[in-house]
Amino acid sequence: MPDTQRAPRIVVTLADLADHPDPERAARRAGLYLDAVRRHGGDPVGVDARTPPQALAEALASMDGLLLTGGGDIDPARYGQENAGSRGMELGRDDLEASAWEAAAERDVPVLGICRGLQAINVFSGGSLLQHVDGHEGPSWGTGDAATHAIDVVPGTRLGELVGSAPLEVNAYHHQGVRAEDLAPGLVASAWADSSAGLLVEGLEGSEARFVVGVQCHPERQESTPAAFERVFAAFVAAAQGVRD
């Protein structure tokens, strides 16, 4: 019988801190994702491109949920394009997250994507990305006040049910985006924001019953995120608990 007393185990994909120019700041940034999972009763298991294969296989086989986090750009070859503005690519991380995404789909566990994670959900589902958006990215976290912009949440979507449909002001740490024409089949836009490149998808979700949600902002950075986004983490961990039960 399932161990319903155990907290749901959430695999959290992280950037490789060893190659970061400021490992201490990168570690604090990564810790915010783990803390968000813990706040809502989950047991986070961080993995990165250097996680030993056996440990990674065990984590993916036992996960109740998958959190795809922020980081460098996805290799545009994964969505059939030449590099046209992508930067900071981590090919090992692309491989890691593609494997984690496939394992989550096979095991029918919930997935939450944040920033790069939203883009990864779209790419792994067959969509593409706009590789650069002028004027849409603020200072890196921990180096200055966050850039912010308004989003319009689509009523009736899963995200709309969680955060409401009134316009919200969210942080912006990304220079790439998803336009309507980039959205993968089987995904639904749940929030939009204006930009120099036109409307961008700021939230997306799967059209099936499984919890698959992506948000382009960073809700784990509570100092620059509406409090309503805590309900996204809560719903994600609750969906993972449902897998346990």
One Martini backbone bead per residue (centre of mass of N, CA, C, O) as a GRO file, in nm:
protein
  245
    1MET     BB    1   0.101   0.032   0.016
    2PRO     BB    2   0.089   0.352   0.035
    3ASP     BB    3   0.279   0.620   0.175
    4THR     BB    4   0.085   0.872   0.314
    5GLN     BB    5   0.300   1.001   0.523
    6ARG     BB    6   0.464   1.092   0.301
    7ALA     BB    7   0.604   1.325   0.143
    8PRO     BB    8   0.612   1.461  -0.145
    9ARG     BB    9   0.826   1.398  -0.416
   10ILE     BB   10   1.034   1.662  -0.552
   11VAL     BB   11   1.174   1.724  -0.844
   12VAL     BB   12   1.459   1.952  -0.888
   13THR     BB   13   1.579   2.143  -1.133
   14LEU     BB   14   1.923   2.251  -1.171
   15ALA     BB   15   2.181   2.433  -1.181
   16ASP     BB   16   2.519   2.436  -1.223
   17LEU     BB   17   2.722   2.571  -0.974
   18ALA     BB   18   3.023   2.523  -1.057
   19ASP     BB   19   2.998   2.738  -1.321
   20HIS     BB   20   2.941   2.977  -1.150
   21PRO     BB   21   3.052   3.300  -1.077
   22ASP     BB   22   2.827   3.287  -0.817
   23PRO     BB   23   2.767   3.036  -0.612
   24GLU     BB   24   2.627   3.163  -0.365
   25ARG     BB   25   2.393   3.302  -0.514
   26ALA     BB   26   2.297   3.048  -0.666
   27ALA     BB   27   2.224   2.888  -0.409
   28ARG     BB   28   2.008   3.083  -0.304
   29ARG     BB   29   1.829   3.068  -0.554
   30ALA     BB   30   1.779   2.761  -0.542
   31GLY     BB   31   1.657   2.757  -0.249
   32LEU     BB   32   1.378   2.883  -0.318
   33TYR     BB   33   1.253   2.631  -0.444
   34LEU     BB   34   1.277   2.442  -0.202
   35ASP     BB   35   1.116   2.620  -0.006
   36ALA     BB   36   0.846   2.619  -0.160
   37VAL     BB   37   0.796   2.319  -0.125
   38ARG     BB   38   0.812   2.306   0.187
   39ARG     BB   39   0.583   2.508   0.261
   40HIS     BB   40   0.370   2.274   0.119
   41GLY     BB   41   0.486   1.966   0.205
   42GLY     BB   42   0.740   1.902   0.050
   43ASP     BB   43   1.010   1.691  -0.097
   44PRO     BB   44   1.301   1.799  -0.207
   45VAL     BB   45   1.495   1.700  -0.513
   46GLY     BB   46   1.796   1.781  -0.619
   47VAL     BB   47   1.903   1.832  -0.963
   48ASP     BB   48   2.171   1.781  -1.203
   49ALA     BB   49   2.408   1.729  -1.450
   50ARG     BB   50   2.596   1.583  -1.203
   51THR     BB   51   2.418   1.367  -1.140
   52PRO     BB   52   2.420   1.059  -1.088
   53PRO     BB   53   2.262   0.821  -1.267
   54GLN     BB   54   2.148   0.652  -1.029
   55ALA     BB   55   2.026   0.887  -0.866
   56LEU     BB   56   1.844   0.990  -1.090
   57ALA     BB   57   1.679   0.734  -1.139
   58GLU     BB   58   1.566   0.723  -0.850
   59ALA     BB   59   1.425   0.997  -0.849
   60LEU     BB   60   1.236   0.948  -1.098
   61ALA     BB   61   1.101   0.680  -0.984
   62SER     BB   62   0.994   0.848  -0.700
   63MET     BB   63   0.834   1.069  -0.806
   64ASP     BB   64   0.546   1.308  -0.760
   65GLY     BB   65   0.713   1.552  -0.888
   66LEU     BB   66   0.793   1.837  -1.119
   67LEU     BB   67   1.053   2.092  -1.115
   68LEU     BB   68   1.107   2.353  -1.344
   69THR     BB   69   1.355   2.582  -1.370
   70GLY     BB   70   1.563   2.825  -1.392
   71GLY     BB   71   1.785   2.969  -1.660
   72GLY     BB   72   1.921   2.900  -1.924
   73ASP     BB   73   1.909   2.842  -2.242
   74ILE     BB   74   1.777   2.668  -2.490
   75ASP     BB   75   1.855   2.479  -2.738
   76PRO     BB   76   1.742   2.553  -3.057
   77ALA     BB   77   1.770   2.264  -3.181
   78ARG     BB   78   1.518   2.148  -3.023
   79TYR     BB   79   1.334   2.358  -3.229
   80GLY     BB   80   1.476   2.396  -3.523
   81GLN     BB   81   1.708   2.621  -3.466
   82GLU     BB   82   1.901   2.873  -3.483
   83ASN     BB   83   2.101   3.098  -3.348
   84ALA     BB   84   1.905   3.411  -3.229
   85GLY     BB   85   2.002   3.494  -2.900
   86SER     BB   86   2.107   3.278  -2.745
   87ARG     BB   87   2.211   3.199  -2.396
   88GLY     BB   88   2.353   3.008  -2.160
   89MET     BB   89   2.385   2.722  -2.244
   90GLU     BB   90   2.274   2.378  -2.124
   91LEU     BB   91   2.301   2.070  -2.244
   92GLY     BB   92   2.282   1.891  -1.992
   93ARG     BB   93   2.015   2.011  -1.894
   94ASP     BB   94   1.843   1.939  -2.133
   95ASP     BB   95   1.873   1.636  -2.092
   96LEU     BB   96   1.766   1.615  -1.808
   97GLU     BB   97   1.478   1.744  -1.863
   98ALA     BB   98   1.387   1.549  -2.081
   99SER     BB   99   1.394   1.299  -1.900
  100ALA     BB  100   1.204   1.407  -1.679
  101TRP     BB  101   0.960   1.459  -1.859
  102GLU     BB  102   0.922   1.166  -1.953
  103ALA     BB  103   0.888   1.043  -1.671
  104ALA     BB  104   0.638   1.211  -1.591
  105ALA     BB  105   0.457   1.107  -1.820
  106GLU     BB  106   0.475   0.801  -1.757
  107ARG     BB  107   0.377   0.860  -1.440
  108ASP     BB  108   0.165   1.096  -1.412
  109VAL     BB  109   0.295   1.364  -1.308
  110PRO     BB  110   0.337   1.662  -1.193
  111VAL     BB  111   0.401   1.996  -1.346
  112LEU     BB  112   0.636   2.267  -1.287
  113GLY     BB  113   0.709   2.581  -1.453
  114ILE     BB  114   0.991   2.816  -1.442
  115CYS     BB  115   1.047   3.001  -1.693
  116ARG     BB  116   1.233   2.795  -1.837
  117GLY     BB  117   1.018   2.580  -1.766
  118LEU     BB  118   0.804   2.682  -1.956
  119GLN     BB  119   0.979   2.651  -2.212
  120ALA     BB  120   1.026   2.347  -2.181
  121ILE     BB  121   0.739   2.251  -2.204
  122ASN     BB  122   0.702   2.361  -2.490
  123VAL     BB  123   0.935   2.213  -2.632
  124PHE     BB  124   0.864   1.914  -2.534
  125SER     BB  125   0.566   1.958  -2.686
  126GLY     BB  126   0.653   2.111  -2.982
  127GLY     BB  127   0.763   2.388  -2.951
  128SER     BB  128   0.871   2.731  -2.940
  129LEU     BB  129   1.094   3.024  -2.961
  130LEU     BB  130   1.170   3.343  -2.871
  131GLN     BB  131   1.507   3.442  -2.846
  132HIS     BB  132   1.429   3.765  -2.838
  133VAL     BB  133   1.349   4.043  -2.605
  134ASP     BB  134   1.317   4.359  -2.583
  135GLY     BB  135   1.285   4.500  -2.263
  136HIS     BB  136   1.224   4.215  -2.058
  137GLU     BB  137   1.490   4.251  -1.873
  138GLY     BB  138   1.638   4.244  -1.578
  139PRO     BB  139   1.807   4.203  -1.320
  140SER     BB  140   1.969   3.993  -1.161
  141TRP     BB  141   1.940   3.814  -0.902
  142GLY     BB  142   2.089   4.014  -0.642
  143THR     BB  143   2.157   4.306  -0.829
  144GLY     BB  144   1.853   4.414  -0.812
  145ASP     BB  145   1.574   4.531  -0.905
  146ALA     BB  146   1.299   4.419  -1.034
  147ALA     BB  147   1.144   4.367  -1.305
  148THR     BB  148   0.817   4.472  -1.429
  149HIS     BB  149   0.483   4.345  -1.520
  150ALA     BB  150   0.194   4.290  -1.675
  151ILE     BB  151  -0.081   4.056  -1.642
  152ASP     BB  152  -0.317   3.841  -1.812
  153VAL     BB  153  -0.554   3.633  -1.692
  154VAL     BB  154  -0.728   3.352  -1.779
  155PRO     BB  155  -1.030   3.268  -1.756
  156GLY     BB  156  -1.081   2.920  -1.656
  157THR     BB  157  -0.816   2.849  -1.576
  158ARG     BB  158  -0.605   2.717  -1.358
  159LEU     BB  159  -0.463   2.984  -1.295
  160GLY     BB  160  -0.720   3.153  -1.255
  161GLU     BB  161  -0.823   2.986  -1.009
  162LEU     BB  162  -0.567   3.058  -0.828
  163VAL     BB  163  -0.515   3.398  -0.893
  164GLY     BB  164  -0.701   3.507  -1.086
  165SER     BB  165  -0.819   3.771  -1.337
  166ALA     BB  166  -0.662   3.993  -1.249
  167PRO     BB  167  -0.434   4.206  -1.283
  168LEU     BB  168  -0.072   4.156  -1.268
  169GLU     BB  169   0.239   4.204  -1.100
  170VAL     BB  170   0.550   4.093  -1.233
  171ASN     BB  171   0.832   3.948  -1.281
  172ALA     BB  172   1.145   3.994  -1.497
  173TYR     BB  173   1.400   3.735  -1.616
  174HIS     BB  174   1.355   3.747  -1.938
  175HIS     BB  175   1.452   3.720  -2.309
  176GLN     BB  176   1.234   3.512  -2.365
  177GLY     BB  177   0.957   3.353  -2.560
  178VAL     BB  178   0.595   3.304  -2.613
  179ARG     BB  179   0.396   3.278  -2.871
  180ALA     BB  180   0.120   3.176  -3.020
  181GLU     BB  181   0.291   3.034  -3.260
  182ASP     BB  182   0.476   2.865  -3.036
  183LEU     BB  183   0.264   2.691  -2.931
  184ALA     BB  184   0.190   2.392  -2.833
  185PRO     BB  185   0.034   2.124  -2.872
  186GLY     BB  186  -0.188   2.089  -2.590
  187LEU     BB  187  -0.164   2.389  -2.516
  188VAL     BB  188  -0.249   2.662  -2.285
  189ALA     BB  189  -0.314   2.982  -2.242
  190SER     BB  190  -0.314   3.172  -1.908
  191ALA     BB  191  -0.115   3.416  -1.995
  192TRP     BB  192  -0.041   3.771  -2.060
  193ALA     BB  193   0.200   3.992  -2.234
  194ASP     BB  194   0.345   4.269  -2.313
  195SER     BB  195   0.570   4.371  -2.590
  196SER     BB  196   0.798   4.444  -2.839
  197ALA     BB  197   0.680   4.154  -2.978
  198GLY     BB  198   0.424   4.139  -2.828
  199LEU     BB  199   0.248   3.889  -2.733
  200LEU     BB  200   0.297   3.689  -2.436
  201VAL     BB  201   0.341   3.398  -2.273
  202GLU     BB  202   0.294   3.371  -1.901
  203GLY     BB  203   0.103   3.115  -1.933
  204LEU     BB  204   0.069   2.754  -1.901
  205GLU     BB  205  -0.119   2.449  -2.004
  206GLY     BB  206  -0.269   2.169  -1.993
  207SER     BB  207  -0.561   1.996  -2.138
  208GLU     BB  208  -0.548   1.798  -1.921
  209ALA     BB  209  -0.572   1.668  -1.601
  210ARG     BB  210  -0.296   1.705  -1.559
  211PHE     BB  211  -0.054   1.877  -1.388
  212VAL     BB  212   0.037   2.147  -1.618
  213VAL     BB  213   0.251   2.422  -1.534
  214GLY     BB  214   0.336   2.757  -1.650
  215VAL     BB  215   0.563   3.027  -1.552
  216GLN     BB  216   0.749   3.317  -1.628
  217CYS     BB  217   0.778   3.381  -1.358
  218HIS     BB  218   0.907   3.421  -1.005
  219PRO     BB  219   0.743   3.300  -0.724
  220GLU     BB  220   0.989   3.239  -0.525
  221ARG     BB  221   1.016   3.559  -0.540
  222GLN     BB  222   0.839   3.724  -0.309
  223GLU     BB  223   0.930   4.033  -0.334
  224SER     BB  224   0.807   4.019  -0.668
  225THR     BB  225   0.528   3.864  -0.584
  226PRO     BB  226   0.229   3.774  -0.573
  227ALA     BB  227   0.070   3.596  -0.326
  228ALA     BB  228  -0.113   3.415  -0.513
  229PHE     BB  229   0.128   3.218  -0.610
  230GLU     BB  230   0.123   3.022  -0.369
  231ARG     BB  231  -0.116   2.850  -0.492
  232VAL     BB  232   0.056   2.703  -0.699
  233PHE     BB  233   0.231   2.543  -0.508
  234ALA     BB  234   0.003   2.411  -0.349
  235ALA     BB  235  -0.129   2.261  -0.592
  236PHE     BB  236   0.116   2.099  -0.676
  237VAL     BB  237   0.163   1.943  -0.411
  238ALA     BB  238  -0.123   1.827  -0.400
  239ALA     BB  239  -0.096   1.663  -0.662
  240ALA     BB  240   0.140   1.492  -0.554
  241GLN     BB  241  -0.019   1.371  -0.318
  242GLY     BB  242  -0.220   1.224  -0.503
  243VAL     BB  243  -0.010   1.022  -0.601
  244ARG     BB  244   0.043   0.895  -0.324
  245ASP     BB  245  -0.273   0.812  -0.281
   0.00000   0.00000   0.00000
